[in-house]
C-alpha cells in the first residue's frame, strides 16, 4: 500500500523486532492515518534533499501482556545518501 508518492506502508511497518517476536506489525486505522501524515511530511524532507530517503523504522512494538502486542507510530529514523558540500 502506498502512503505517499515515494513511501509504502511496508517500509514504515517492517520490524525485525516484530518478526523475531512473532508479532504482526499491522497498524490500526488511527495509526494508518498517522503513518500517512508522516509519509507526507517525509516527502517534504525528501524534496529538501532532492534524493531518496531510507526509512529504517516508523513503529515500535510494546508488549503489555505475554500474548498481546501493539504498534504505534514513533519519530522516524531515516537516512539519505551522503550529500557533498563541495562547490567544485
C-alpha positions in Angstrom: 0.0 0.0 0.0 1.3 3.4 -1.0 1.2 6.0 1.8 2.5 8.8 -0.4 4.3 9.2 -3.8 7.5 7.7 -2.6 6.8 5.8 0.6 4.9 2.5 1.3 3.2 1.0 4.3 5.7 -1.9 4.2 8.7 0.3 4.7 7.1 2.1 7.6 6.0 -1.1 9.4 8.8 -3.5 8.7 10.3 -4.5 12.0 13.0 -7.1 12.8 11.9 -7.0 16.4 8.3 -7.8 15.5 9.5 -10.6 13.3 11.7 -12.1 16.0 8.8 -11.9 18.5 6.3 -13.5 16.0 4.2 -10.4 16.2 2.2 -8.9 13.2 3.0 -5.2 12.9 -0.4 -4.2 11.5 -1.4 -0.6 12.3 -4.8 0.3 13.5 -6.9 2.6 11.4 -5.8 5.5 13.6 -2.1 4.5 13.2 -2.6 4.2 9.5 -3.8 7.8 9.3 -0.8 8.9 11.4 1.5 7.0 9.1 0.0 8.6 6.0 0.6 12.0 7.6 4.2 11.1 8.5 4.8 9.9 4.9 3.6 13.2 3.6 5.9 15.0 6.0 8.8 12.8 4.9 8.0 13.7 1.3 9.0 17.3 2.2 12.3 16.1 3.7 12.9 14.1 0.5 12.2 17.1 -1.6 14.5 19.3 0.5 17.5 16.9 0.0 16.3 16.1 -3.6 17.2 12.4 -3.1 15.7 9.2 -1.9 15.3 8.6 1.9 15.5 5.2 3.5 13.1 4.7 6.4 14.7 2.5 9.0 11.7 2.3 11.4 8.5 4.1 12.0 6.7 1.9 14.6 7.6 0.3 17.9 6.4 -2.9 19.4 5.4 -2.9 23.0 4.2 -5.9 24.9 1.6 -5.3 27.5 1.0 -9.0 28.2 2.8 -12.1 27.1 0.2 -12.7 24.3 -0.6 -9.2 23.1 1.4 -6.6 21.3 0.6 -3.2 19.7 2.3 -0.9 17.3 2.4 2.8 17.5 4.0 5.5 15.2 7.1 7.0 16.6 9.6 9.6 15.5 11.0 8.2 12.3 14.7 7.3 12.0 15.7 7.9 8.4 18.8 8.3 6.3 19.8 9.8 3.0 22.9 9.0 0.9 25.9 11.3 1.8 25.5 14.8 0.4 28.5 16.6 -1.0 29.0 20.1 0.3 31.8 20.9 -2.2 31.1 23.6 -4.7 33.7 22.4 -7.2 
